Amino acid sequence: MNIKLRAKRVEKQMTQTELANKLKMCLATYSMKETGKIDFTLSEIQDLMYYLDCEFNDIFFKKEVANKGDK
């Protein structure tokens, strides 16, 4: 689940339905994307940043790759 995305959506007082409509997708699809079952496309991410008035790092976690050679 993308907790940061959900938190930002709630902060902006938007329901999943409202944001899904803005992104021109059905609620079921948006819900699966917000919960991480399906990935957002790049254009959808750009639209999310626009509608939520935020930056990428405000709504998505950075994936860090651990260096397995370090102890």
BELHUVEN-V825376 format. One record per helix or strand. SS is the DSSP state (hx for helix, st for strand). FROM is the first residue (numbers start at 0). LEN is the number of residues. Records with the same first field share a line. If there is no record, write none. Layout:
SS = FROM-LEN + FROM-LEN
//
This chain:
hx = 2-9 + 15-7 + 26-8 + 41-11 + 55-4
//
